[in-house]
């Protein structure tokens, strides 16, 4: 029996970097969480403890800060710069992956006007980007994933769930009118690496939200597919969309013990119990059949997205 080292990578995880552009009276703030990882010839480090091919994770961290000093721009653009640099830094490094989380800040209004250097975090939604450079130099195969996490959306009607099979363990009642809520995690792969990242992100996000609202949902699976399909129809620069959508259940609360009705179609105000777990987890990918797959772009990304 032979034993050998399998697939491996290493890097620096969760480098928090905040950059403030103070060039004008109104400052611009960028807040990122950056993780880098490298692939290549690191066998000796694992089997012999020989670190001659190991670019230290401390150096990777310092590279993130140094590159931020030159300006960040969009998460995708920053990730591209880092990935190309790291992948081409030494002959024994064959690829690099840079994952970026971008935390949004909005200006605080004072007297009805946006303040020049005071900000607030608007919520839990986070913009993401993952850039993979497979190879080095001009010949590197570069892939860009954009995305978001914790986009919380809810519809108070326009959602059904019925027609499912029933067995001895099924207790769920069918419904033609329910609350549909989820926290969307989505990533989409671009067809090239030289695009209007901010404009595309804003456009894709808007289509995801609008389609969720406009789709009369017969199941969360149907809504997921409709959202991905709408993105691909609207944006030819997007090759595929992968989504993970937990079903944040809202159950009608039984108020009969208090002599109160809580019945759809009867009462104007309905009271629900929001149950955060256990929850259904709906995941899937919507893809173009005329664009080659690129699984290397998804290496290190858990689950569907």
Phi, psi and omega in degrees: 000132178255141177242132180219165177284132177267198181303142182204159173202165177206162179178194180250123184259140170057061172276110180275119181228129178242126180242132180240119176272110183253025185288342179229179180294336177254114185279152174246135186240132174234129185232113187235154168238112190244131175236131179245150173211147184239146172240149179162206183272087180241022184298315183297326179296322181282317189267337184233354184071022180269114187264017184298336180254013185259106170286115190302148177295332176296320177295323177297317177300314182295327177297320178302312181294319180296318178293327178296329180298333180276000183106142186260312185071218180281158175302322180294316181295319179294317178297322178297315180299314181294313184297316180295320179295311183294319181294332182259009187285328179216153183298328185277357175267120186259349180187159179220147176232129178236120178251131184234130168251130182245118182267121184282139173235144175236152184288141174283134178274132176235119183062029179084002181239141179299129179287146186285336183213031174233132189225162173222150174277124187279353182158193187271351183294137182231132174278141182231157173210140174230122180243130179240124173250111181257106190101184184225165177068203182292342182270001182296140175270109188251134178232142181236123171252130171250165179176190179205157175230156175057040170277098186272122181228153184208141172238133181275350175200187181078026179218136178233166168204106184203170179081012180274155181291152180238134173232190186295342181260002182275123177240347184293131177277147175289153179214145173256001183204108181218164170281132177243118181223146179202164173243106189281129162249124182222142171226143177227143182260132179273156182277344179211176187244026179220069189235174175279086189300312183294317180296318179293318179301312181299320181292314180296316179301316181298319180294319178301312183292315181296320181291321175304315183291321189275341185278123170284111193270126171264349176188153178296331175301317180296319179295317178302312182296318180299321179295313179294319179299318181296322178296314182293325178292325184276329189234100180293343179280358178257125183271325182200157178230131175240137185224148172232123188224100174289140178274107180275094190291140172235115183253137175301130180277135178282112180254010185296332180297339180257008181074025183245142175272149176213066193239124175301140181082351179245311184261139179289324179249128179245143182246130183240154169258119178275115186253113187275345177196150355291160182223152172287138179242111184257125182223148179184168178237142174240123191229157169274139180272358180252012178241129182299145175292160180214075184296335178299332179293336185258000180301130180087356178262114187289151176060213180281329182201000000 
